[in-house]
Amino acid sequence: MKRILVVDDERQITRMLRASLQSNGYEVLVANNGAEAYTLFENDRPDLIITDLAMPEMTGLELTRAVRRLTLTPIIVLSVRDTEAMKVTALDEGADDYLTKPFSMPELLARVRAQLRRASDPDTTALRLEIGDFVVDVDTHSVTVRGKAVHLTPKEFDLLLLFARSPERVLTHRVLLHAIWGPAGVEQPEYLRVLIAGLRKKIEGGGPQKYIHSEPWVGYRFQPKPELS
């Protein structure tokens, strides 16, 4: 049974989340501030953390930073703050996903399942990744999508490899620009838009499957085995 740590100083929210998660087969730990949550994290090592941002004693961002120094445990942030800057900050600090309050439980549960799948995937540092519809071979710089070879430019390959190593996770524009073009590329967002468009065209081929999803003003999410739209 997967163990989830829920962190929020609003007890009504923690009660609702505990009930919903438990009814879906998860073990749930609850903390009402970041400091309490960090203690539970150290003692019980949950499989996933759901945390609010604004809390006494230790904020959600401080908790995220502290956890990231030790582990890659998936972290989903919940917040009433629906600004681009806050979303980018949370994701850049190490959060894996971000949901704005109020949210629907079906959406949260879907994101929980996605993050747990990602965390249980085989070692993403391997030289050959088989994930969803994709096989990505680092040694030969080759890619197949649904069994069909796809020819990518070097930068398209690098971008797809980044996505394949972080499936279902939002990668911010800044993270992607820095990874592909280095520090000088961070101020050139048009580079990324062009590269994303080219990669989408090659791996989606005009079909119904959508692998790269835009998170407006924030970044992109890669879904290696999407539902058909």
WORAFEN-V740900 format. One record per backbone hydrogen bond with DSSP energy under -0.5 kcal/mol. CO is the residue of the C=O (numbers start at 1). NH is the residue of the N-H. If there is no record, write none. Layout:
BEGIN
[[CO | NH] [CO | NH]]
END
This chain:
BEGIN
[[2 | 27] [3 | 47] [3 | 48] [4 | 6] [4 | 29] [5 | 50] [6 | 31] [7 | 52] [9 | 11] [10 | 13] [10 | 14] [11 | 15] [12 | 16] [13 | 17] [14 | 18] [15 | 19] [16 | 20] [17 | 21] [18 | 22] [19 | 23] [20 | 24] [21 | 24] [21 | 26] [22 | 25] [27 | 4] [29 | 6] [31 | 8] [33 | 37] [34 | 38] [35 | 39] [36 | 40] [37 | 41] [38 | 42] [39 | 43] [40 | 44] [41 | 45] [47 | 74] [48 | 5] [49 | 51] [49 | 76] [50 | 7] [51 | 78] [53 | 55] [53 | 60] [56 | 34] [56 | 58] [58 | 34] [59 | 63] [60 | 64] [61 | 65] [62 | 66] [63 | 67] [64 | 68] [65 | 69] [67 | 70] [67 | 71] [74 | 49] [75 | 77] [75 | 96] [75 | 97] [76 | 51] [77 | 99] [78 | 53] [79 | 101] [80 | 82] [83 | 87] [84 | 88] [85 | 89] [86 | 90] [87 | 91] [88 | 92] [89 | 93] [90 | 95] [91 | 94] [96 | 170] [97 | 77] [99 | 79] [104 | 108] [105 | 109] [106 | 110] [107 | 111] [108 | 112] [109 | 113] [110 | 114] [111 | 115] [112 | 116] [113 | 117] [114 | 118] [115 | 119] [116 | 120] [117 | 121] [118 | 121] [123 | 126] [127 | 138] [127 | 139] [128 | 130] [129 | 131] [129 | 136] [131 | 134] [133 | 146] [134 | 131] [135 | 137] [135 | 144] [136 | 129] [136 | 138] [137 | 141] [137 | 142] [142 | 137] [143 | 150] [144 | 135] [145 | 148] [148 | 145] [150 | 143] [150 | 152] [153 | 157] [154 | 158] [155 | 159] [156 | 160] [157 | 161] [158 | 162] [159 | 163] [160 | 164] [161 | 165] [163 | 166] [164 | 167] [166 | 169] [169 | 171] [169 | 222] [170 | 172] [171 | 220] [172 | 176] [173 | 177] [174 | 178] [175 | 179] [176 | 180] [177 | 181] [177 | 182] [178 | 182] [182 | 185] [183 | 186] [184 | 187] [185 | 188] [188 | 191] [188 | 192] [189 | 193] [190 | 194] [191 | 195] [192 | 196] [193 | 197] [194 | 198] [195 | 199] [196 | 200] [197 | 201] [198 | 202] [199 | 203] [200 | 204] [200 | 205] [201 | 205] [204 | 207] [208 | 229] [209 | 211] [211 | 213] [211 | 223] [213 | 221] [214 | 216] [215 | 218] [215 | 219] [218 | 173] [219 | 215] [220 | 171] [221 | 213] [221 | 223] [222 | 168] [222 | 224] [223 | 226] [224 | 133]]
END
